[in-house]
Amino acid sequence: MQKYPDHLANYLETVNKELKIMIQRLKTPETLKNAMDYSLQAGGKRIRPMLIFSTLAAFKKDVAIGLPVACAVEMVHTYSLIHDDLPAMDNDDFRRGKPTNHKMYGEATAILAGDGLLTYSFQIISEIKQLSAEKRLAIINELAKASGPEGMVAGQIADMEGENQNLQLTELEYIHTHKTGKLLTFCVKVGAILADADKATIDLLEQFGYHIGLAFQIRDDILDVEGTIEQIGKDVGSDREKQKSTYPKILTLNGAKNKLKEHIAKAEGILESLPIDTGQLSFITELIAKRDR
Ligand code: GRG
């Protein structure tokens, strides 16, 4: 993995520590605590928290205000990975180079660990004392839309239904804007909400999220083809009969690389048009374009 510059390494460290504390203080059986903690601390890149902090930095706000929401969004993301790895879904034995949650704790506990993370994320946001009740509700609403049946869950079912079919580009884009893009978009949007940004700026950041969401996925597909993704962490034990449509399959590898450049250029263009200090967001955009895992 690329080495993070100091500011991103600090964000990662802060989130890892806070997530540990949040799980430790739960009054719940140790098995569930351990299963939730295991996947939360399994080496995620923390791109989503970094987007929240970098958006707050763009508005010259104290990034600390974004910490509980950053942890909440990692809980939602982690729940989605735990459930996605289950035998009923992708049936993966390894993630990030480590045994998947159900391989460590069994299927039933893995389902509950995912359920626990999803619901705890909303509890965390509802309890942020520094925010008004109105703001907490707005953030909860945005997170529910991004992760629920109009967001990530919609993307996941469309993905399942698209297996073994030759999808059109628009159908593939539906899957990825929902499955991956909505949660990434939530992160920049929530940063703007926390910073009291105006609607026009929030709308532009939402478009930025759309482009980095697709770029993120196209990079994933390219890494798959080029075989540079850590194979032990990804596909071992997955259900190889399932054929999924990908950008390189639809557009060719070169076409996918061009599409990635297009989305990155559009994302950068939006950042340049904003009257805020988008340096950190621009850095993450580059990271997404060039990531090696
Ligand atoms: C089960 C409701 C439900 C949804 C699952 C997100 C998702 C939907 C499935 C994950 C499978 C997958 C490989 C999606 C493509 C892109 C993606 C979200 C990759 C993982 O995100 P990263 O790279 O993960 O940010 P880390 O490990 O860094 O946290």
Residues whose N, C-alpha, C, O or C-beta is under 5 A from the ligand:
A	BS01	GRG	G43 G44 K45 R46 I47 S80 H83 D84 M152 V153 Q156 K179 T180 R293
